[in-house]
Amino acid sequence: MQTDSHRPRKLPLRHLFVALLLAFGAVTAFAKDHADKSAKRVDHIVKKMEKELKLSADQSAKIRDILKKDSGFAWHGGHRGMRPEGHAGFSAQMRADVVDTAALARGFEERLALQRERHARHVAAFTAIHAVLTPAQRAKAAGHMDERFAKMEKRMKKGHKKHHDCD
């Protein structure tokens, strides 16, 4: 038989209300932080394009609007290929007595669908930006892209050699 001292206490309704307010505040703060990072990223990209391509004010405004609509350009929010929940799926299967390959395949299909969706948004944004730039600006932008890709490739090769101790 339970005594009064061992009976679970019911929390007053005001405590529940306070807990809900705190949770809502945390979600709101996260959303604001995400929006702030997205806006900063868009501004950074547009300023860099203004400097490198000598954009007009009209072009800057149009490109800023395009990038704001495509949140993938503005904020990546972690590793682009595999989200932490994807890693969790593999680690959970490693702990299991028997691997559920259907669960792993389902997770892959979900990530693949997200990548296709993100790719479609990027292509639409890229196409819209292409239409805003002049042929000379597009040529200059392509040169900058080639330089960045070459630098990235060099860093990747250097990191690969360091990681695998290759020649």
C-alpha positions in Angstrom: 0.0 0.0 0.0 1.3 3.4 -1.0 1.7 6.1 1.6 1.1 9.8 0.8 4.9 10.4 0.8 5.4 7.9 -2.0 2.5 8.9 -4.2 3.6 10.7 -7.4 2.7 14.4 -7.2 0.6 15.9 -9.9 2.2 18.9 -11.4 0.1 22.1 -11.3 -1.2 23.2 -14.6 0.9 26.3 -14.5 4.1 24.2 -14.4 3.0 22.4 -17.6 2.2 25.8 -19.2 5.7 27.1 -18.3 7.3 23.9 -19.7 5.3 24.4 -23.0 6.4 28.0 -23.2 10.0 27.1 -22.7 9.8 24.5 -25.4 8.1 26.9 -27.7 10.8 29.5 -27.0 13.6 27.0 -27.8 11.9 26.1 -31.1 11.4 29.8 -32.0 15.1 30.5 -31.1 16.3 27.7 -33.4 14.1 28.9 -36.2 15.4 32.5 -35.8 19.0 31.3 -35.7 18.4 29.3 -38.9 16.8 32.4 -40.6 19.7 34.6 -39.4 22.3 32.2 -40.8 20.4 32.0 -44.1 20.2 35.7 -44.4 23.9 36.1 -43.6 24.8 33.5 -46.1 22.7 35.1 -48.9 24.3 38.5 -48.1 27.8 37.0 -48.2 27.1 35.3 -51.6 25.6 38.4 -53.1 28.4 40.7 -51.9 31.0 38.4 -53.3 29.2 38.3 -56.6 28.9 42.1 -56.6 32.6 42.4 -56.1 33.7 39.8 -58.6 31.1 40.4 -61.3 30.4 44.1 -60.9 26.6 43.5 -60.5 24.2 46.4 -60.9 21.8 47.2 -58.1 19.0 45.6 -60.0 21.0 42.4 -60.6 21.9 42.2 -56.9 18.3 42.6 -55.8 17.1 39.9 -58.2 19.9 37.5 -57.2 19.3 38.1 -53.5 15.6 37.3 -54.0 16.4 34.1 -55.9 18.8 32.9 -53.2 16.4 33.7 -50.4 13.8 31.5 -52.1 16.2 28.7 -52.3 17.2 28.0 -48.7 19.6 25.3 -49.9 21.9 28.0 -51.3 21.5 30.0 -48.1 22.0 27.4 -45.4 23.2 23.8 -45.6 22.8 22.9 -41.9 25.3 20.1 -41.7 26.9 17.6 -44.0 25.2 17.7 -47.3 25.3 14.0 -48.1 24.3 12.1 -45.1 22.4 13.6 -42.1 23.1 12.4 -38.5 19.9 10.3 -38.6 21.4 8.4 -41.5 24.4 7.6 -39.4 22.1 6.6 -36.5 20.3 4.1 -38.7 23.6 2.4 -39.5 24.8 2.4 -35.9 21.4 1.1 -34.7 21.7 -1.8 -37.2 25.2 -2.5 -36.1 23.9 -3.0 -32.6 21.1 -5.3 -33.7 21.3 -9.1 -33.7 20.2 -9.1 -37.4 20.6 -6.3 -39.9 17.3 -4.9 -41.2 18.4 -4.2 -44.8 14.9 -2.9 -45.6 15.3 -0.2 -43.0 18.7 0.8 -44.4 17.3 0.9 -47.9 14.3 3.0 -46.8 16.6 5.5 -45.1 18.7 5.7 -48.3 15.6 6.2 -50.5 14.5 9.0 -48.2 17.9 10.7 -48.4 17.9 10.2 -52.1 14.5 11.9 -52.5 15.7 14.8 -50.4 18.8 15.2 -52.6 16.6 15.1 -55.8 14.4 17.8 -54.4 17.3 19.9 -53.3 19.0 19.4 -56.7 15.8 20.6 -58.5 15.7 23.8 -56.4 19.4 24.4 -57.1 19.0 24.0 -60.8 16.0 26.4 -60.8 18.0 29.0 -58.8 21.0 28.5 -61.0 18.9 28.9 -64.1 17.3 32.1 -62.7 20.7 33.6 -61.8 22.0 32.7 -65.3 19.2 34.7 -66.8 20.1 37.7 -64.7 23.8 37.8 -65.6 25.2 39.2 -68.8 27.3 36.9 -71.1 30.5 38.7 -69.9 29.5 38.2 -66.2 28.6 34.5 -66.8 32.1 34.0 -68.4 33.8 35.6 -65.5 31.6 33.6 -63.0 32.6 30.4 -64.8 36.2 31.3 -64.4 35.8 31.9 -60.7 33.9 28.6 -60.4 36.7 26.7 -62.2 39.3 28.2 -59.8 37.2 27.3 -56.7 36.7 23.7 -58.0 40.4 23.3 -58.7 41.3 24.5 -55.2 38.7 22.2 -53.7 40.0 19.3 -55.8 43.6 20.0 -54.6 42.5 20.2 -50.9 40.6 16.9 -51.3 43.6 15.1 -52.9 45.8 16.5 -50.2 43.4 15.4 -47.5 43.0 12.0 -49.1 46.8 11.4 -49.3 47.2 12.5 -45.7 44.4 10.3 -44.5 45.4 7.2 -46.4 49.2 7.8 -46.3 49.3 7.6 -50.1 52.2 8.7 -52.4 
